[in-house]
Amino acid sequence: MQCCLVAGPFSPRQFPSPPHPAGGGGEEMGRDWLTRYGYLPPPDPLQARLQTQEGLSDAIKLMQKFAGLQETGMLDERTLAMMDQPRCSLPDIIGTSELMRRRKRYAHSGSVWAKKQLTWRIRSYPQTSSLSQAQVRSLLFYALQAWSNASALTFLEVPSDSADILVEFSRSFHQDGYPFDGPGSTLAHAFFPGEHPISGDTHFDDEETWIYDPHAQAQDLFAVAVHEFGHALGLAHSTSKESIMMPYYQGPQGLPYLYQLPPDDTLGIQTLYGEQPLLSPPALILSSPTPVLLIGLSVCLHRPRPPAPDRCQAHFDAIANIRGEVFFFKKKHFWRMQLTRNLVSLEPAQIHRFWIGLPTDFPAIDAVYERSNDSKIIFFIGQRFWVFADTQVDRGSPRPTTDLGLPPGVTVEAAFVWGHNGKTYFFEGTRYWRFDDWAGTVEPGYPRPLTLWKGVPSGLDDVISWNDGSTYFFKGTQYWRFLGGSVEADSGYPKSAPQDWMYCQGSPTASPAPGPRGGPGKPGGGQCLCSGAGPSSLPALLPWILALAWALR
């Protein structure tokens, strides 16, 4: 694995950055390399501390053991070639060679977090990467989830700079004592757990070409992030060739959503933080066959599809703005609209394959919204609600809506966070409540009549705040727009929701003529999802796109 200079209670010494040894020899450069990565102590001519030939041979054997090479003790061609490979710049030997004498191949740094729920935040994004901010956030989310799926750790994204793990994309000198060097060589670094403000922080060199593509010759952000976060959690390098914590870069790791830590890393993280509780099943771990979406491969898979609702007919049960994207729920399915107002697919995905933990026998989702204080997702079904951290259900779900301060018998028909004031609103019939997510209860003076929102009918299907600052009310096949902080519908409304949001033609209630879904030459009634091998045809990796591929099955 590549690119991590880790500091903390076991901060590596700072050595000059020597050039890597070239193919045909270079004992002096080999010594420098061994010194840089902790196999040899730095020479001290003033105290006559010179490295002996025997010490050099022992150091080479240790290095060869870490690299999975034959332990010859000589700077042979294979050893020199390995020294020239991209790798992490954290020393392999921290303190003494005791790590190499461990019976287990994983190794701990000696630092560990005293808690099991850690917070994280992305402080800055790459400036020149082809990845969007949403894609970067999604990749980092899955990199952290690889560790939480294998242990008792949980990660909560927060908006505060006091987060345990702060992620930054920086250039050159960036005020942590470990400057980046531009493209190549040192790509990122992380800091071991501890009490120092910088402990756990993870920095990526913004001058690198960060991508997500299993076939491209560039730095795979997901693979590097999994390795770096391992250091931020307290793991040192491993001698296991299958370990993500091996010092040498191993290339792309496949689909982030399906990635599972190798056994060596799983054992290592569990010795620090314990196993995941049995009552909280791992999120997004699948035991099913090959998923539909295989990024970078040209593949079509056809599977029988259960009956799905028509997006152009009738109304939606619930609509929600989640992570800046709009989700349309209808019966047991949903559609997803990206920031660009493009549907991810005209075919709906199945809710129960995405949010595992909801009941399988529900007739419809009544309302959904993303909570403002912790970004958790709240589902209302009848007079109960479920809380999800992304796609993992919280313990204690479901709970009665009376826990929110609502009167008994209330079914929340619509819910949204108003961008104008950051408050949450619940609607039922002809009345609504304002809710304080931070206090966890309905505010005094509610309910109030829905007529205060001028121009909309009672019995709403749902309400959302969109990224343009407007608020949209939906009922049946119609919707109303409220500009900014206005409480009066904009002129020219209502309009057709199927036409404007679902790309349907003709009458709002018209249903397209039935026909084969597969297209020319494809089995009707089945599902075909293809992706090309070239970078230009890669699917957009917006938040949860890989989970969505599973849900579409």
VEXDREN-2710 file (C-alpha; in Angstrom, 1 decimal):
% VEXDREN-2710
k/r/px/py/pz
1/MET/0.0/0.0/0.0
2/GLN/1.1/3.4/-0.9
3/CYS/1.5/6.8/0.5
4/CYS/1.1/7.3/4.2
5/LEU/3.4/9.2/6.5
6/VAL/1.9/8.6/10.0
7/ALA/2.8/10.6/13.1
8/GLY/1.5/10.6/16.6
9/PRO/2.9/9.0/19.8
10/PHE/5.2/6.9/17.6
11/SER/6.2/9.7/15.1
12/PRO/8.7/8.4/12.5
13/ARG/12.0/10.2/12.5
14/GLN/12.5/12.7/9.7
15/PHE/15.1/11.5/7.2
16/PRO/16.0/13.1/3.9
17/SER/14.0/11.6/1.1
18/PRO/16.6/9.6/-0.9
19/PRO/15.9/8.5/-4.5
20/HIS/14.8/4.9/-4.7
21/PRO/17.5/2.4/-5.7
22/ALA/17.7/1.8/-9.3
23/GLY/17.6/-1.7/-10.9
24/GLY/21.3/-2.5/-11.3
25/GLY/22.7/-1.9/-7.8
26/GLY/23.1/0.9/-5.3
27/GLU/24.1/-0.4/-1.9
28/GLU/24.3/3.1/-0.5
29/MET/20.8/3.9/-1.8
30/GLY/19.6/0.6/-0.4
31/ARG/21.0/1.5/3.0
32/ASP/19.2/4.9/2.8
33/TRP/16.0/3.1/2.0
34/LEU/16.3/0.7/4.9
35/THR/17.1/3.6/7.2
36/ARG/14.1/5.6/6.0
37/TYR/11.7/2.8/6.7
38/GLY/13.0/1.8/10.1
39/TYR/15.0/-1.3/9.3
40/LEU/18.3/0.4/10.2
41/PRO/19.1/3.0/12.8
42/PRO/20.5/6.2/11.2
43/PRO/24.3/6.3/11.2
44/ASP/25.9/8.6/13.7
45/PRO/29.6/9.3/12.8
46/LEU/30.1/11.4/15.9
47/GLN/29.5/8.4/18.0
48/ALA/30.9/5.9/15.6
49/ARG/27.5/4.3/15.2
50/LEU/28.1/2.8/11.7
51/GLN/26.1/0.0/10.3
52/THR/27.9/-3.3/10.2
53/GLN/27.6/-5.8/7.3
54/GLU/25.9/-8.2/9.6
55/GLY/23.4/-5.6/10.7
56/LEU/22.7/-4.7/7.1
57/SER/22.1/-8.3/6.2
58/ASP/19.6/-8.7/9.1
59/ALA/17.8/-5.5/8.0
60/ILE/17.5/-6.8/4.5
61/LYS/16.0/-10.0/5.7
62/LEU/13.4/-8.1/7.7
63/MET/12.6/-6.0/4.7
64/GLN/12.3/-9.1/2.5
65/LYS/10.0/-10.7/5.1
66/PHE/7.7/-7.7/5.0
67/ALA/7.7/-7.8/1.2
68/GLY/7.1/-11.5/0.9
69/LEU/10.5/-12.1/-0.8
70/GLN/13.0/-14.9/-0.2
71/GLU/15.0/-13.9/2.8
72/THR/18.5/-13.9/1.3
73/GLY/19.9/-10.9/3.3
74/MET/21.3/-9.5/0.0
75/LEU/20.4/-6.5/-2.1
76/ASP/19.6/-8.7/-5.1
77/GLU/17.6/-7.6/-8.1
78/ARG/14.2/-8.5/-6.8
79/THR/14.8/-6.7/-3.5
80/LEU/16.0/-3.6/-5.3
81/ALA/13.0/-3.7/-7.6
82/MET/10.7/-4.0/-4.5
83/MET/12.4/-0.9/-3.0
84/ASP/11.4/1.0/-6.1
85/GLN/7.7/0.1/-5.8
86/PRO/5.1/2.7/-4.7
87/ARG/4.5/2.3/-1.0
88/CYS/3.5/3.9/2.3
89/SER/6.1/6.2/3.7
90/LEU/5.3/5.1/7.3
91/PRO/8.3/3.1/8.6
92/ASP/7.6/-0.6/8.7
93/ILE/9.5/-1.0/12.0
94/ILE/8.2/1.3/14.7
95/GLY/10.6/1.4/17.7
96/THR/12.2/-2.0/17.6
97/SER/12.1/-5.2/15.6
98/GLU/9.7/-6.7/18.1
99/LEU/6.8/-6.2/15.6
100/MET/8.6/-8.7/13.3
101/ARG/8.7/-11.3/16.1
102/ARG/5.0/-11.3/16.7
103/ARG/3.2/-14.6/16.0
104/LYS/0.4/-12.6/14.4
105/ARG/1.3/-10.8/11.1
106/TYR/-0.9/-7.8/11.8
107/ALA/0.7/-5.1/14.0
108/HIS/-0.6/-2.4/16.2
109/SER/1.0/1.0/16.5
110/GLY/0.5/1.1/20.3
111/SER/-2.1/3.8/20.0
112/VAL/-5.9/3.2/20.2
113/TRP/-9.0/5.4/20.5
114/ALA/-10.6/5.2/23.9
115/LYS/-14.1/5.2/22.4
116/LYS/-15.8/3.2/19.7
117/GLN/-17.9/5.9/18.0
118/LEU/-15.6/8.1/16.0
119/THR/-16.6/11.3/14.2
120/TRP/-15.2/12.4/10.8
121/ARG/-15.3/15.3/8.5
122/ILE/-14.0/16.3/5.1
123/ARG/-12.5/19.7/5.5
124/SER/-11.4/20.2/1.9
125/TYR/-11.8/18.4/-1.4
126/PRO/-9.4/17.9/-4.3
127/GLN/-9.2/20.9/-6.6
128/THR/-8.3/19.2/-9.9
129/SER/-9.6/15.6/-9.6
130/SER/-12.1/14.4/-12.1
131/LEU/-14.0/13.1/-9.1
132/SER/-16.9/15.2/-7.9
133/GLN/-17.2/16.1/-4.2
134/ALA/-20.1/13.7/-3.9
135/GLN/-17.9/10.9/-5.4
136/VAL/-15.0/11.7/-3.0
137/ARG/-17.4/11.7/0.0
138/SER/-18.9/8.4/-1.1
139/LEU/-15.5/6.7/-1.5
140/LEU/-14.3/7.9/1.9
141/PHE/-17.5/6.8/3.5
142/TYR/-17.0/3.3/2.1
143/ALA/-13.4/3.3/3.1
144/LEU/-14.4/4.0/6.8
145/GLN/-17.2/1.5/6.5
146/ALA/-14.8/-1.2/5.6
147/TRP/-13.4/-0.9/9.2
148/SER/-16.8/-0.5/10.9
149/ASN/-18.2/-3.6/9.2
150/ALA/-15.4/-5.6/10.7
151/SER/-15.4/-4.3/14.2
152/ALA/-17.4/-2.6/17.0
153/LEU/-16.4/0.8/15.6
154/THR/-19.0/3.2/14.2
155/PHE/-18.4/6.4/12.3
156/LEU/-20.5/9.6/12.3
157/GLU/-20.0/12.4/9.8
158/VAL/-20.2/15.8/11.6
159/PRO/-19.9/19.4/10.4
160/SER/-17.4/20.3/13.2
161/ASP/-13.6/20.7/13.0
162/SER/-13.5/18.9/16.3
163/ALA/-14.1/15.6/14.5
164/ASP/-11.8/12.8/15.5
165/ILE/-10.8/12.2/11.9
166/LEU/-10.4/15.3/9.7
167/VAL/-9.7/14.6/6.0
168/GLU/-8.0/17.2/3.9
169/PHE/-6.6/17.5/0.4
170/SER/-3.6/19.8/0.7
171/ARG/-0.5/20.8/-1.2
172/SER/3.2/21.2/-0.2
173/PHE/3.6/22.7/3.2
174/HIS/0.2/22.5/5.0
175/GLN/1.1/23.2/8.7
176/ASP/1.5/19.7/10.0
177/GLY/5.2/19.3/9.7
178/TYR/5.0/16.8/6.8
179/PRO/4.9/18.7/3.5
180/PHE/3.8/17.0/0.3
181/ASP/6.2/16.7/-2.6
182/GLY/3.9/17.1/-5.6
183/PRO/2.9/14.3/-8.0
184/GLY/4.4/10.9/-7.1
185/SER/6.3/9.6/-4.1
186/THR/4.4/10.6/-0.9
187/LEU/0.7/10.7/-1.7
188/ALA/-0.9/10.9/1.7
189/HIS/-0.3/10.6/5.4
190/ALA/-2.4/9.8/8.5
191/PHE/-1.8/10.2/12.2
192/PHE/-2.2/7.5/14.9
193/PRO/-4.9/7.8/17.6
194/GLY/-4.1/10.0/20.6
195/GLU/-5.0/13.1/22.5
196/HIS/-3.2/15.6/20.2
197/PRO/-5.6/17.7/18.1
198/ILE/-4.1/16.2/14.9
199/SER/-4.4/12.6/16.0
200/GLY/-6.4/10.5/13.5
201/ASP/-6.3/13.2/10.8
202/THR/-5.7/12.0/7.3
203/HIS/-4.2/14.2/4.5
204/PHE/-4.1/13.5/0.8
205/ASP/-1.7/15.3/-1.6
206/ASP/-3.9/17.5/-3.8
207/GLU/-1.4/17.5/-6.6
208/GLU/-1.9/13.8/-7.2
209/THR/-4.4/12.5/-9.8
210/TRP/-7.1/10.9/-7.6
211/ILE/-9.5/8.7/-9.4
212/TYR/-11.7/5.7/-8.9
213/ASP/-11.2/3.3/-11.8
214/PRO/-10.0/-0.3/-11.5
215/HIS/-8.2/0.0/-14.9
216/ALA/-6.6/3.4/-14.8
217/GLN/-3.0/4.1/-14.1
218/ALA/-3.5/6.7/-11.4
219/GLN/-4.0/6.7/-7.6
220/ASP/-7.1/4.9/-6.5
221/LEU/-8.6/7.0/-3.8
222/PHE/-10.6/4.2/-2.2
223/ALA/-7.7/1.8/-1.9
224/VAL/-5.4/4.5/-0.4
225/ALA/-8.1/5.7/2.0
226/VAL/-8.8/2.3/3.4
227/HIS/-5.1/1.9/4.2
228/GLU/-4.7/5.4/5.6
229/PHE/-7.8/5.0/7.8
230/GLY/-6.2/1.8/9.2
231/HIS/-3.3/3.9/10.5
232/ALA/-5.7/6.5/11.8
233/LEU/-7.4/3.7/13.8
234/GLY/-4.1/2.4/15.3
235/LEU/-2.9/-0.3/12.9
236/ALA/0.7/-0.4/11.7
237/HIS/2.0/-2.3/8.7
238/SER/1.3/-6.0/8.2
239/THR/3.6/-8.7/6.7
240/SER/0.6/-10.5/5.2
241/LYS/0.6/-10.2/1.4
242/GLU/-3.2/-10.1/1.4
243/SER/-3.5/-7.3/3.9
244/ILE/-4.6/-3.8/3.0
245/MET/-2.0/-2.7/5.6
246/MET/0.9/-4.2/3.7
247/PRO/3.4/-1.3/3.0
248/TYR/3.3/-1.6/-0.7
249/TYR/0.5/-0.2/-2.9
250/GLN/-1.7/-3.1/-4.2
251/GLY/-3.8/-1.2/-6.7
252/PRO/-7.6/-0.9/-6.9
253/GLN/-9.7/-3.0/-4.5
254/GLY/-12.8/-3.4/-6.6
255/LEU/-16.3/-2.2/-5.7
256/PRO/-16.2/-0.1/-2.5
257/TYR/-19.7/-1.2/-1.5
258/LEU/-18.7/-4.9/-1.6
259/TYR/-15.2/-4.6/-0.2
260/GLN/-14.5/-6.6/2.9
261/LEU/-11.2/-6.4/4.9
262/PRO/-8.9/-9.4/4.5
263/PRO/-8.8/-11.7/7.6
264/ASP/-5.4/-10.3/8.8
265/ASP/-6.8/-6.8/9.0
266/THR/-10.1/-8.0/10.4
267/LEU/-8.3/-9.7/13.3
268/GLY/-6.1/-6.7/13.8
269/ILE/-8.9/-4.2/14.1
270/GLN/-11.0/-6.5/16.3
271/THR/-8.1/-6.9/18.8
272/LEU/-8.2/-3.1/19.2
273/TYR/-12.0/-2.5/19.3
274/GLY/-13.8/-5.8/19.5
275/GLU/-16.2/-7.5/17.1
276/GLN/-19.3/-6.0/15.8
277/PRO/-22.2/-6.6/18.2
278/LEU/-24.5/-9.4/17.0
279/LEU/-27.6/-7.2/17.5
280/SER/-26.2/-4.7/14.9
281/PRO/-25.6/-6.6/11.6
282/PRO/-22.9/-5.2/9.3
283/ALA/-24.2/-2.6/7.0
284/LEU/-23.8/-3.2/3.2
285/ILE/-22.2/-6.6/3.6
286/LEU/-23.6/-8.9/1.0
287/SER/-23.5/-12.7/0.8
288/SER/-25.3/-12.9/-2.5
289/PRO/-23.8/-13.6/-6.0
290/THR/-22.1/-11.1/-8.2
291/PRO/-23.8/-7.7/-8.1
292/VAL/-25.3/-6.2/-11.2
293/LEU/-23.0/-3.2/-11.4
294/LEU/-19.4/-4.1/-12.3
295/ILE/-17.6/-0.9/-12.8
296/GLY/-15.0/-1.0/-15.6
297/LEU/-16.3/-4.3/-17.1
298/SER/-18.6/-4.7/-20.1
299/VAL/-21.3/-7.0/-18.7
300/CYS/-25.1/-7.5/-18.9
301/LEU/-27.0/-9.6/-16.3
302/HIS/-30.6/-10.5/-16.8
303/ARG/-32.7/-11.4/-13.8
304/PRO/-36.5/-11.6/-13.3
305/ARG/-37.9/-8.4/-11.9
306/PRO/-40.8/-8.3/-9.5
307/PRO/-43.7/-6.1/-10.5
308/ALA/-42.7/-2.4/-10.2
309/PRO/-44.9/0.7/-10.1
310/ASP/-45.1/3.1/-13.0
311/ARG/-43.3/6.4/-12.3
312/CYS/-45.7/8.2/-14.7
313/GLN/-48.9/7.1/-13.1
314/ALA/-50.7/8.3/-9.9
315/HIS/-48.7/9.7/-6.9
316/PHE/-45.6/9.1/-4.8
317/ASP/-46.0/7.9/-1.3
318/ALA/-43.0/9.9/-0.1
319/ILE/-40.3/12.2/-1.5
320/ALA/-37.1/13.2/0.3
321/ASN/-34.0/15.2/-0.2
322/ILE/-31.1/13.0/1.0
323/ARG/-27.5/14.1/0.7
324/GLY/-28.6/16.6/-1.8
325/GLU/-30.4/14.1/-4.1
326/VAL/-34.1/13.5/-4.4
327/PHE/-35.6/10.1/-3.6
328/PHE/-39.1/9.3/-4.9
329/PHE/-40.8/6.4/-3.0
330/LYS/-43.7/4.4/-4.3
331/LYS/-45.0/1.2/-2.8
332/LYS/-41.8/-0.9/-2.2
333/HIS/-39.6/0.9/-4.7
334/PHE/-37.8/4.2/-5.2
335/TRP/-36.3/6.3/-7.9
336/ARG/-33.3/8.6/-7.3
337/MET/-32.5/12.0/-8.9
338/GLN/-29.0/13.3/-8.9
339/LEU/-27.9/16.9/-8.3
340/THR/-28.1/17.5/-12.1
341/ARG/-31.8/16.6/-12.0
342/ASN/-31.1/13.4/-13.9
343/LEU/-32.7/10.2/-12.9
344/VAL/-30.1/7.5/-12.1
345/SER/-32.4/5.0/-13.8
346/LEU/-35.9/5.0/-15.2
347/GLU/-36.3/1.6/-13.5
348/PRO/-37.0/1.8/-9.7
349/ALA/-34.9/0.1/-7.1
350/GLN/-36.3/-2.0/-4.3
351/ILE/-36.4/-0.3/-0.9
352/HIS/-35.7/-3.4/1.2
353/ARG/-32.5/-4.1/-0.6
354/PHE/-31.1/-0.7/0.2
355/TRP/-32.4/0.2/3.7
356/ILE/-32.1/-3.2/5.4
357/GLY/-34.1/-3.1/8.6
358/LEU/-37.4/-1.7/7.4
359/PRO/-40.3/-4.2/7.6
360/THR/-40.8/-6.2/4.4
361/ASP/-44.6/-6.1/4.6
362/PHE/-45.2/-2.4/4.7
363/PRO/-47.8/-1.1/2.3
364/ALA/-46.0/2.2/1.7
365/ILE/-43.5/4.7/3.1
366/ASP/-45.5/7.6/4.5
367/ALA/-42.6/10.2/4.8
368/VAL/-38.8/10.4/4.8
369/TYR/-36.4/13.2/5.7
370/GLU/-32.7/13.7/6.5
371/ARG/-32.3/14.9/10.1
372/SER/-30.4/18.2/10.3
373/ASN/-28.4/17.6/13.5
374/ASP/-26.7/14.3/12.6
375/SER/-27.7/13.6/8.9
376/LYS/-29.5/10.4/9.9
377/ILE/-32.4/9.4/7.7
378/ILE/-35.9/9.0/9.3
379/PHE/-38.6/6.8/7.8
380/PHE/-42.2/7.1/8.9
381/ILE/-44.6/4.1/8.4
382/GLY/-47.9/4.4/10.1
383/GLN/-47.4/5.6/13.7
384/ARG/-43.8/4.4/13.9
385/PHE/-40.5/5.7/12.7
386/TRP/-37.1/4.1/11.9
387/VAL/-33.7/5.9/12.1
388/PHE/-30.9/5.0/9.7
389/ALA/-27.3/6.0/9.7
390/ASP/-27.0/6.0/5.9
391/THR/-28.2/2.4/5.1
392/GLN/-27.7/0.9/8.6
393/VAL/-30.7/0.9/11.0
394/ASP/-30.1/2.3/14.5
395/ARG/-30.7/0.1/17.5
396/GLY/-34.1/0.8/19.1
397/SER/-35.9/1.2/15.8
398/PRO/-38.8/1.4/15.2
399/ARG/-40.1/3.8/17.8
400/PRO/-43.6/5.3/18.2
401/THR/-44.1/8.8/16.8
402/THR/-45.3/9.9/20.3
403/ASP/-41.5/9.8/21.2
404/LEU/-41.2/12.8/19.0
405/GLY/-43.8/14.7/21.0
406/LEU/-46.6/14.1/18.5
407/PRO/-50.1/13.3/19.7
408/PRO/-51.2/9.6/19.8
409/GLY/-52.8/8.5/16.5
410/VAL/-50.8/10.9/14.3
411/THR/-49.5/9.5/11.0
412/VAL/-46.8/11.8/9.5
413/GLU/-47.7/12.2/5.9
414/ALA/-44.9/14.6/4.9
415/ALA/-41.7/15.8/6.5
416/PHE/-38.9/18.1/5.5
417/VAL/-36.2/20.4/6.8
418/TRP/-36.9/24.0/5.6
419/GLY/-33.7/25.5/4.3
420/HIS/-35.0/29.0/5.3
421/ASN/-34.6/28.3/9.0
422/GLY/-33.2/24.8/9.4
423/LYS/-36.3/23.6/11.2
424/THR/-38.1/20.3/10.6
425/TYR/-41.8/20.2/9.7
426/PHE/-44.3/17.3/10.0
427/PHE/-47.6/17.4/8.1
428/GLU/-50.8/15.4/8.6
429/GLY/-54.1/16.3/6.9
430/THR/-54.9/19.9/7.6
431/ARG/-52.2/20.6/10.2
432/TYR/-48.5/20.7/10.7
433/TRP/-45.9/20.7/13.5
434/ARG/-42.5/22.3/13.8
435/PHE/-39.9/20.0/15.2
436/ASP/-36.5/20.7/16.8
437/ASP/-34.1/18.0/15.8
438/TRP/-31.5/19.1/18.3
439/ALA/-34.0/19.0/21.3
440/GLY/-35.8/15.9/19.9
441/THR/-39.3/17.3/20.4
442/VAL/-42.1/19.3/18.9
443/GLU/-41.9/23.0/19.5
444/PRO/-44.5/24.8/21.7
445/GLY/-47.5/26.3/19.9
446/TYR/-48.1/23.5/17.4
447/PRO/-50.0/22.1/15.6
448/ARG/-51.0/24.9/13.3
449/PRO/-53.3/25.0/10.3
450/LEU/-51.9/24.1/6.9
451/THR/-53.6/27.1/5.4
452/LEU/-50.7/29.2/6.7
453/TRP/-48.9/27.7/3.7
454/LYS/-51.0/29.5/1.1
455/GLY/-51.9/27.7/-2.1
456/VAL/-51.4/24.1/-1.2
457/PRO/-54.1/21.5/-0.5
458/SER/-54.4/19.3/2.6
459/GLY/-53.3/15.6/2.7
460/LEU/-49.9/16.2/1.1
461/ASP/-47.8/13.3/-0.2
462/ASP/-44.5/15.1/0.8
463/VAL/-42.5/18.2/0.9
464/ILE/-38.8/18.8/0.0
465/SER/-36.3/21.7/0.1
466/TRP/-34.3/21.6/-3.1
467/ASN/-30.8/22.8/-3.7
468/ASP/-32.0/25.9/-5.5
469/GLY/-33.3/27.2/-2.2
470/SER/-37.0/26.6/-3.1
471/THR/-39.5/24.4/-1.3
472/TYR/-41.7/22.0/-3.2
473/PHE/-45.0/20.5/-2.0
474/PHE/-46.4/17.4/-3.7
475/LYS/-49.8/15.9/-3.9
476/GLY/-51.1/13.4/-6.4
477/THR/-49.6/14.2/-9.8
478/GLN/-49.1/17.9/-9.0
479/TYR/-46.6/20.0/-7.2
480/TRP/-46.3/23.6/-5.9
481/ARG/-43.1/25.7/-5.6
482/PHE/-42.4/28.2/-2.8
483/LEU/-39.4/30.5/-3.5
484/GLY/-36.8/31.0/-0.7
485/GLY/-38.5/31.7/2.6
486/SER/-41.9/32.4/1.1
487/VAL/-45.0/30.8/2.6
488/GLU/-47.1/31.5/-0.5
489/ALA/-47.0/29.3/-3.6
490/ASP/-45.3/30.7/-6.7
491/SER/-47.5/31.9/-9.6
492/GLY/-48.1/29.4/-12.3
493/TYR/-48.5/26.4/-10.0
494/PRO/-49.5/23.6/-9.6
495/LYS/-47.6/21.9/-12.3
496/SER/-47.2/18.2/-13.4
497/ALA/-44.8/16.3/-11.2
498/PRO/-44.5/13.3/-13.6
499/GLN/-43.6/15.6/-16.5
500/ASP/-41.2/17.9/-14.7
501/TRP/-39.6/15.4/-12.3
502/MET/-40.0/12.0/-13.9
503/TYR/-39.5/12.9/-17.6
504/CYS/-43.0/11.6/-18.5
505/GLN/-44.8/12.7/-21.6
506/GLY/-48.4/13.8/-22.1
507/SER/-51.0/13.9/-19.4
508/PRO/-49.8/13.7/-15.8
509/THR/-52.0/10.7/-15.2
510/ALA/-51.2/9.0/-18.5
511/SER/-49.4/5.7/-18.3
512/PRO/-47.0/4.8/-21.1
513/ALA/-48.0/1.9/-23.3
514/PRO/-46.7/-1.4/-22.0
515/GLY/-43.9/-3.0/-23.8
516/PRO/-40.7/-5.0/-23.3
517/ARG/-38.3/-3.3/-20.8
518/GLY/-35.2/-5.0/-22.1
519/GLY/-35.0/-3.1/-25.4
520/PRO/-34.0/-4.6/-28.8
521/GLY/-32.4/-8.0/-28.6
522/LYS/-32.8/-8.2/-24.8
523/PRO/-35.3/-10.4/-22.9
524/GLY/-38.4/-8.6/-22.0
525/GLY/-39.3/-8.1/-18.3
526/GLY/-35.7/-8.5/-17.2
527/GLN/-33.0/-6.1/-16.1
528/CYS/-29.9/-5.2/-18.0
529/LEU/-27.3/-3.0/-16.6
530/CYS/-24.1/-2.5/-18.6
531/SER/-21.0/-0.5/-18.0
532/GLY/-18.2/0.2/-20.4
533/ALA/-14.5/-0.4/-19.9
534/GLY/-13.4/3.1/-20.7
535/PRO/-13.2/6.0/-18.2
536/SER/-15.7/8.0/-20.1
537/SER/-18.4/5.4/-19.6
538/LEU/-17.9/4.9/-15.9
539/PRO/-21.2/5.2/-13.9
540/ALA/-21.3/8.3/-11.6
541/LEU/-20.3/7.3/-8.1
542/LEU/-22.5/9.7/-6.3
543/PRO/-23.5/8.8/-2.7
544/TRP/-24.6/5.2/-2.4
545/ILE/-24.5/4.4/-6.2
546/LEU/-22.9/1.0/-5.4
547/ALA/-25.6/0.2/-2.9
548/LEU/-28.1/1.4/-5.4
549/ALA/-26.8/-1.2/-7.9
550/TRP/-27.6/-3.9/-5.4
551/ALA/-31.0/-2.4/-4.7
552/LEU/-31.8/-2.5/-8.5
553/ARG/-31.4/-6.3/-8.6
END
